Amino acid sequence: MIVERVLEVCTHGASKTRIIYQSNLNSTTVKHYLDLLIDSDLIEVDEVDQPERPVYKTTKSGFEFMKSLKEHNDEILRLTSLLAYACVFFWLASLWIANYLPDLSNNAFF
């Protein structure tokens, strides 16, 4: 989620300060992520206008990776929701069975 957010913030170019605030990171953590994303060619650094205030921009491969991350996160959310519904179903089923187990021991259904 952090990588996805940093890539999203850098879509139109962003300073390190902007990335820190919009990604809810601190300066130490953002440095780690920026180094990782730059080394992976997912973000590029533009230092042409102001070398002391570089601008970080998402690359084409960064956009593709961000799209893939969003798709995977959406699928994880969907599966998590299904799992929650399944847990509730089995919990309710166990309550129902627990109500009828005493009757089964007395041959109530036979």
SEMIRO-963714 format. One record per residue (C-alpha): residue in one letter; x, y, z. Coordinates in Angstrom, 3 decimals. Layout:
@aa: A X: X Y: Y Z: Z;
...
//
This chain:
@aa: M X: 0.000 Y: 0.000 Z: 0.000;
@aa: I X: 2.852 Y: 2.414 Z: 0.755;
@aa: V X: 4.540 Y: 1.806 Z: -2.593;
@aa: E X: 1.227 Y: 2.300 Z: -4.374;
@aa: R X: 0.619 Y: 5.570 Z: -2.510;
@aa: V X: 4.118 Y: 6.930 Z: -3.235;
@aa: L X: 3.730 Y: 6.088 Z: -6.929;
@aa: E X: 0.346 Y: 7.792 Z: -6.950;
@aa: V X: 1.682 Y: 10.957 Z: -5.283;
@aa: C X: 4.523 Y: 11.109 Z: -7.828;
@aa: T X: 2.190 Y: 10.767 Z: -10.814;
@aa: H X: 2.522 Y: 14.436 Z: -11.816;
@aa: G X: 5.803 Y: 15.027 Z: -10.024;
@aa: A X: 6.279 Y: 15.675 Z: -6.321;
@aa: S X: 8.890 Y: 16.971 Z: -3.927;
@aa: K X: 10.108 Y: 14.815 Z: -1.063;
@aa: T X: 8.107 Y: 16.986 Z: 1.350;
@aa: R X: 4.907 Y: 16.420 Z: -0.602;
@aa: I X: 5.545 Y: 12.672 Z: -0.700;
@aa: I X: 6.130 Y: 12.627 Z: 3.071;
@aa: Y X: 2.875 Y: 14.434 Z: 3.834;
@aa: Q X: 0.621 Y: 12.745 Z: 1.275;
@aa: S X: 1.987 Y: 9.259 Z: 1.948;
@aa: N X: 2.025 Y: 9.741 Z: 5.729;
@aa: L X: 5.706 Y: 8.786 Z: 6.039;
@aa: N X: 8.663 Y: 10.248 Z: 7.881;
@aa: S X: 11.878 Y: 11.416 Z: 6.193;
@aa: T X: 13.815 Y: 8.254 Z: 7.050;
@aa: T X: 11.128 Y: 5.939 Z: 5.734;
@aa: V X: 10.483 Y: 7.967 Z: 2.586;
@aa: K X: 14.195 Y: 7.864 Z: 1.715;
@aa: H X: 14.131 Y: 4.066 Z: 1.868;
@aa: Y X: 11.074 Y: 3.851 Z: -0.393;
@aa: L X: 12.351 Y: 6.454 Z: -2.859;
@aa: D X: 15.704 Y: 4.669 Z: -3.156;
@aa: L X: 13.907 Y: 1.369 Z: -3.725;
@aa: L X: 11.553 Y: 2.828 Z: -6.354;
@aa: I X: 14.371 Y: 4.683 Z: -8.147;
@aa: D X: 16.547 Y: 1.544 Z: -8.218;
@aa: S X: 13.570 Y: -0.375 Z: -9.632;
@aa: D X: 13.002 Y: 2.295 Z: -12.331;
@aa: L X: 9.500 Y: 2.942 Z: -11.060;
@aa: I X: 10.300 Y: 6.582 Z: -10.211;
@aa: E X: 12.689 Y: 9.008 Z: -11.867;
@aa: V X: 14.346 Y: 12.067 Z: -10.354;
@aa: D X: 14.220 Y: 15.431 Z: -12.133;
@aa: E X: 16.908 Y: 17.798 Z: -10.819;
@aa: V X: 17.107 Y: 20.083 Z: -13.866;
@aa: D X: 15.336 Y: 23.180 Z: -12.517;
@aa: Q X: 16.442 Y: 23.025 Z: -8.875;
@aa: P X: 19.102 Y: 20.450 Z: -7.958;
@aa: E X: 18.587 Y: 21.157 Z: -4.252;
@aa: R X: 14.829 Y: 20.362 Z: -4.555;
@aa: P X: 14.489 Y: 17.351 Z: -6.854;
@aa: V X: 11.112 Y: 16.359 Z: -8.259;
@aa: Y X: 10.176 Y: 12.686 Z: -8.238;
@aa: K X: 8.007 Y: 11.383 Z: -11.097;
@aa: T X: 6.401 Y: 8.013 Z: -11.702;
@aa: T X: 7.811 Y: 6.321 Z: -14.815;
@aa: K X: 5.843 Y: 4.352 Z: -17.409;
@aa: S X: 6.810 Y: 1.091 Z: -15.730;
@aa: G X: 5.827 Y: 2.710 Z: -12.412;
@aa: F X: 2.336 Y: 3.392 Z: -13.791;
@aa: E X: 2.034 Y: -0.223 Z: -14.950;
@aa: F X: 3.216 Y: -1.496 Z: -11.574;
@aa: M X: 0.806 Y: 0.847 Z: -9.742;
@aa: K X: -2.075 Y: -0.443 Z: -11.892;
@aa: S X: -1.085 Y: -4.020 Z: -11.086;
@aa: L X: -0.886 Y: -3.228 Z: -7.364;
@aa: K X: -4.364 Y: -1.658 Z: -7.437;
@aa: E X: -5.791 Y: -4.732 Z: -9.179;
@aa: H X: -4.181 Y: -7.071 Z: -6.653;
@aa: N X: -5.353 Y: -4.949 Z: -3.704;
@aa: D X: -8.897 Y: -4.925 Z: -5.093;
@aa: E X: -8.811 Y: -8.717 Z: -5.402;
@aa: I X: -7.483 Y: -9.075 Z: -1.849;
@aa: L X: -10.303 Y: -6.863 Z: -0.553;
@aa: R X: -12.863 Y: -8.912 Z: -2.472;
@aa: L X: -11.498 Y: -12.197 Z: -1.132;
@aa: T X: -11.290 Y: -10.806 Z: 2.404;
@aa: S X: -14.940 Y: -9.836 Z: 2.186;
@aa: L X: -15.893 Y: -13.316 Z: 0.954;
@aa: L X: -13.891 Y: -14.886 Z: 3.766;
@aa: A X: -15.677 Y: -12.709 Z: 6.330;
@aa: Y X: -19.074 Y: -13.777 Z: 4.945;
@aa: A X: -17.989 Y: -17.425 Z: 5.048;
@aa: C X: -16.873 Y: -17.075 Z: 8.684;
@aa: V X: -20.228 Y: -15.539 Z: 9.646;
@aa: F X: -22.078 Y: -18.298 Z: 7.777;
@aa: F X: -20.156 Y: -21.072 Z: 9.558;
@aa: W X: -20.568 Y: -19.350 Z: 12.914;
@aa: L X: -24.337 Y: -19.123 Z: 12.407;
@aa: A X: -24.444 Y: -22.711 Z: 11.191;
@aa: S X: -22.555 Y: -23.859 Z: 14.284;
@aa: L X: -25.050 Y: -22.017 Z: 16.507;
@aa: W X: -27.927 Y: -23.667 Z: 14.691;
@aa: I X: -26.313 Y: -27.108 Z: 14.999;
@aa: A X: -25.569 Y: -26.517 Z: 18.686;
@aa: N X: -29.273 Y: -25.814 Z: 19.246;
@aa: Y X: -30.283 Y: -29.127 Z: 17.685;
@aa: L X: -27.512 Y: -31.380 Z: 19.011;
@aa: P X: -29.345 Y: -32.093 Z: 22.281;
@aa: D X: -32.377 Y: -33.098 Z: 20.223;
@aa: L X: -30.234 Y: -35.411 Z: 18.093;
@aa: S X: -29.016 Y: -37.246 Z: 21.173;
@aa: N X: -32.667 Y: -37.891 Z: 22.088;
@aa: N X: -33.445 Y: -39.139 Z: 18.577;
@aa: A X: -35.732 Y: -36.165 Z: 17.983;
@aa: F X: -35.193 Y: -36.300 Z: 14.226;
@aa: F X: -35.624 Y: -40.061 Z: 13.822;
//
